[in-house]
């Protein structure tokens, strides 16, 4: 379950990065706004529409760089009963645009 969750999260952010490249300034006008405190939820369902897992993510901080910034993203994944199954954080960096 943890491997699948990590894979889905990586796939989401890879899609985010590749789909946003066509915009003029993805750091400021990309698919996902980079603002401290912003939170979002991703929910996964089975083929019958029943809840499998949900994941809450929050931008915990923004660190400025000379040519962009790094956002610290905290995530927590919950099972279908709402019990926390994984917690973690990662950095997303936007440079030159």
trRosetta pair geometry for C-beta under 8 A, 3 or more apart (Angstrom, degrees):
i j d omega theta_ij theta_ji phi_ij phi_ji
1 4 5.8 -56 -150 36 31 111
1 5 6.4 31 153 -20 65 107
1 53 7.7 145 -169 -69 107 143
1 85 6.7 -55 123 158 133 148
2 5 5.7 -55 -149 36 32 112
2 6 6.3 30 155 -17 66 106
2 85 7.4 -147 -80 141 81 106
2 86 5.7 126 -120 -73 93 138
3 6 5.8 -55 -147 38 31 109
3 7 6.2 33 152 -21 65 107
4 7 5.6 -54 -147 37 30 114
4 8 6.3 30 155 -19 65 106
5 8 5.8 -54 -146 36 29 109
5 9 6.3 29 154 -18 64 107
5 53 6.7 -95 -96 134 108 165
5 55 7.0 144 -157 -78 107 131
5 77 5.1 -2 -152 -107 149 166
5 85 7.8 168 -41 95 160 119
5 86 6.1 161 94 32 157 148
6 9 5.7 -55 -148 37 31 112
6 10 6.3 31 154 -18 65 106
7 10 5.8 -56 -148 38 29 110
7 11 6.2 30 154 -20 65 107
8 11 5.6 -53 -145 37 31 113
8 12 6.4 37 153 -24 64 103
8 42 7.8 178 140 129 119 145
8 44 7.2 -34 -155 -77 167 136
9 12 5.7 -51 -150 31 31 114
9 13 6.6 17 158 -7 64 106
9 55 7.2 -144 -83 176 105 170
9 75 7.0 39 -123 -155 143 173
10 13 6.2 -63 -147 43 30 101
10 14 6.1 32 155 -21 67 109
11 14 5.7 -54 -142 37 29 112
11 15 6.3 32 156 -19 63 106
12 15 5.9 -60 -155 37 27 110
12 16 6.3 31 148 -22 64 107
12 42 6.9 -68 -99 -94 158 161
13 16 5.0 -44 -143 34 39 120
13 17 6.3 41 156 -21 66 101
13 92 7.0 -135 -150 -104 131 120
14 17 5.8 -52 -148 35 31 109
14 18 6.3 17 159 -8 65 110
15 18 6.2 -63 -141 44 27 101
15 19 5.8 17 166 -12 67 116
16 19 6.4 -63 -137 41 19 102
16 20 6.1 10 166 -15 59 119
16 30 7.6 66 176 160 92 119
16 31 5.3 -140 -145 65 82 138
16 32 6.1 -10 -149 -4 133 116
17 20 6.3 -69 -146 38 21 106
17 21 7.2 41 156 -47 58 94
18 21 6.1 -32 -157 -6 35 117
19 22 7.6 -50 175 16 42 102
19 31 6.2 54 92 -54 111 141
20 23 5.6 -43 -172 19 66 117
20 26 4.2 92 150 -128 116 128
20 30 4.3 23 -150 -146 140 100
20 31 5.0 -110 -76 -10 111 99
21 26 6.9 -33 -90 -48 31 144
23 26 5.1 117 70 -76 114 75
23 29 5.8 -146 169 94 137 99
23 30 6.2 177 58 -99 150 58
24 29 7.1 26 59 53 86 130
24 97 7.6 -125 150 -163 45 105
25 28 4.8 4 124 38 117 101
25 29 5.5 76 77 22 84 99
25 30 7.9 -104 117 -44 51 78
25 97 5.5 -127 -125 -167 57 67
26 29 6.9 -86 -115 67 26 61
26 30 3.7 55 -167 -80 73 111
26 31 7.8 -5 -150 2 98 72
26 94 6.5 -147 100 -142 92 121
26 97 6.1 53 27 129 82 82
27 30 6.8 59 -41 -19 11 116
27 34 6.8 -50 -169 26 60 138
27 68 5.6 -140 -102 -138 144 92
27 69 6.8 119 -156 26 119 97
27 94 4.1 145 -102 141 92 140
27 97 6.1 164 -8 126 105 28
30 33 7.4 164 64 -82 76 35
30 34 7.5 41 45 -20 117 98
30 94 7.7 -138 -17 -113 148 140
32 38 8.0 146 175 127 89 145
32 40 7.5 -93 -136 -8 112 155
33 38 6.0 -176 88 -102 96 164
34 38 7.6 -143 -147 28 19 143
34 59 6.5 156 -154 -128 57 157
34 62 6.4 110 154 -105 101 122
34 69 6.8 153 136 82 147 130
34 71 5.0 -124 -149 -67 110 141
34 92 7.7 -140 -109 91 119 120
34 94 6.8 -124 -33 -2 162 142
35 38 4.6 95 68 -34 86 118
35 59 6.4 124 77 70 39 148
35 62 7.6 -44 -139 -43 23 139
36 59 5.7 -125 -115 115 33 103
36 60 7.3 -9 -145 142 81 17
36 61 6.0 20 -116 -117 109 31
36 62 5.3 -107 -57 -5 96 102
37 58 7.2 -29 -157 -171 25 101
37 59 6.7 -26 28 73 24 88
38 58 7.1 166 88 -151 44 58
38 59 4.7 28 52 22 89 117
39 56 6.5 1 -175 -175 113 91
39 57 6.6 168 -152 90 65 48
39 58 4.2 -20 -99 -99 93 84
39 59 7.5 -141 -72 13 49 67
40 56 7.8 168 88 -151 36 52
40 57 5.6 -13 61 62 79 95
41 54 6.0 -2 -174 -178 107 107
41 55 6.8 158 -155 80 58 49
41 56 5.3 -22 -101 -99 85 65
41 57 7.5 171 -87 20 35 72
42 54 7.0 167 87 -158 48 58
42 55 4.8 -5 56 55 94 101
42 57 7.5 29 -1 -3 99 112
43 51 6.8 -58 -174 -129 109 91
43 53 7.6 -175 -151 97 49 47
43 54 4.6 -14 -107 -108 76 91
43 55 7.8 -165 -75 22 38 64
44 51 7.7 92 81 -161 54 55
44 52 4.5 -55 106 63 97 112
44 53 4.8 16 45 53 115 81
44 54 7.2 -161 19 -78 71 43
45 49 5.4 -7 173 -147 137 34
45 50 6.3 144 -158 68 84 29
45 51 6.0 -50 -104 -96 75 35
45 52 6.0 165 -119 -2 17 93
46 49 7.2 -51 69 18 67 17
46 50 5.0 -4 35 56 108 86
46 52 5.5 118 -46 -58 80 109
50 80 7.3 18 150 -137 94 137
51 54 7.0 -26 -163 -41 113 100
51 80 4.8 139 106 -133 94 88
52 80 5.9 -57 -146 -70 18 104
53 77 5.9 2 179 -175 122 100
53 78 6.4 156 -161 79 70 51
53 79 6.0 -45 -105 -118 80 36
53 80 6.9 -70 -71 -55 44 64
53 85 7.5 -70 -130 31 117 137
54 77 7.4 167 87 -153 40 57
54 78 5.0 -10 60 57 86 103
55 75 5.9 -1 -178 -169 106 106
55 76 7.0 169 -153 84 62 40
55 77 4.7 -22 -100 -101 89 75
55 78 7.3 -177 -81 17 39 72
56 75 7.0 160 85 -152 49 55
56 76 5.2 -7 57 57 95 91
56 78 7.5 40 -5 -11 97 110
57 73 5.6 2 -173 -179 109 106
57 74 6.9 161 -153 84 57 47
57 75 4.6 -16 -100 -99 84 84
58 73 7.1 157 77 -155 36 61
58 74 5.2 -15 60 59 89 96
58 75 7.9 174 19 -78 63 43
59 62 7.0 23 164 -57 117 88
59 71 5.2 -46 -142 -173 109 117
59 72 7.1 111 -165 72 59 53
59 73 5.8 -36 -100 -99 57 71
60 72 4.7 -59 65 101 99 103
60 73 6.9 159 7 -113 88 16
60 74 4.7 68 -41 -14 126 111
60 89 6.9 -35 14 -131 142 130
61 71 7.3 165 88 -155 48 51
61 72 4.4 18 52 35 91 118
62 69 5.4 3 -174 172 95 136
62 70 7.4 155 -157 80 50 45
62 71 5.4 -19 -103 -103 73 72
62 72 7.7 -137 -66 15 31 77
63 69 6.2 156 80 -164 46 79
63 70 4.7 -10 59 58 101 95
63 71 7.9 -169 22 -76 70 27
63 72 7.4 65 -11 -27 101 99
64 69 5.3 -44 -111 -105 41 92
65 68 4.9 1 62 67 117 65
65 69 5.6 -172 12 -89 87 29
65 70 6.4 84 -37 -19 114 86
65 93 7.4 45 -19 -154 151 102
65 95 6.7 -50 93 -101 147 87
67 95 5.0 45 106 -159 105 82
67 96 5.1 0 162 -60 120 67
68 93 6.7 88 110 175 132 77
68 94 4.4 -153 -172 103 126 66
68 95 4.0 -124 4 -99 146 40
68 96 6.4 -56 -47 -8 117 39
68 97 7.5 -34 -88 28 113 36
69 93 7.4 -161 102 -145 38 59
69 94 5.8 9 53 53 71 95
70 91 5.2 -6 -177 -170 111 113
70 92 7.0 157 -158 79 60 41
70 93 4.6 -23 -102 -98 82 81
70 94 7.8 180 -84 20 36 63
71 91 7.0 148 75 -157 45 59
71 92 4.8 -13 58 60 99 95
71 93 7.7 -172 19 -79 66 33
71 94 7.6 36 -9 -4 102 102
72 89 6.1 11 179 177 90 123
72 90 7.9 172 -152 89 53 28
72 91 5.8 -31 -99 -99 59 73
73 89 6.3 165 86 -155 47 71
73 90 5.6 -17 61 63 97 74
73 91 7.4 159 15 -102 81 20
73 92 5.9 42 -15 -7 123 108
74 87 7.9 -3 -177 -173 90 84
74 88 7.6 -175 -151 103 57 33
74 89 4.6 -31 -100 -96 62 100
75 86 7.8 4 113 111 97 96
75 87 7.2 176 94 -150 57 44
75 88 5.7 -9 60 65 93 74
75 89 6.8 159 14 -93 72 43
75 90 7.5 1 1 10 116 95
76 84 5.8 -43 -178 -133 111 107
76 86 7.1 178 -150 93 46 55
76 87 4.8 -2 -108 -107 84 80
77 84 7.3 106 77 -155 47 59
77 85 5.3 -54 100 62 95 93
77 86 4.4 20 39 51 112 94
77 87 7.7 -145 22 -67 69 43
78 82 5.4 -10 177 -148 132 34
78 83 6.3 144 -156 67 79 30
78 84 5.7 -47 -98 -91 75 44
78 85 6.6 137 -126 5 22 89
79 82 7.2 -50 69 18 65 17
79 83 5.0 -6 37 56 107 88
79 85 5.2 91 -42 -40 92 126
84 87 6.4 13 179 -51 122 103
94 97 7.5 -117 173 79 93 47
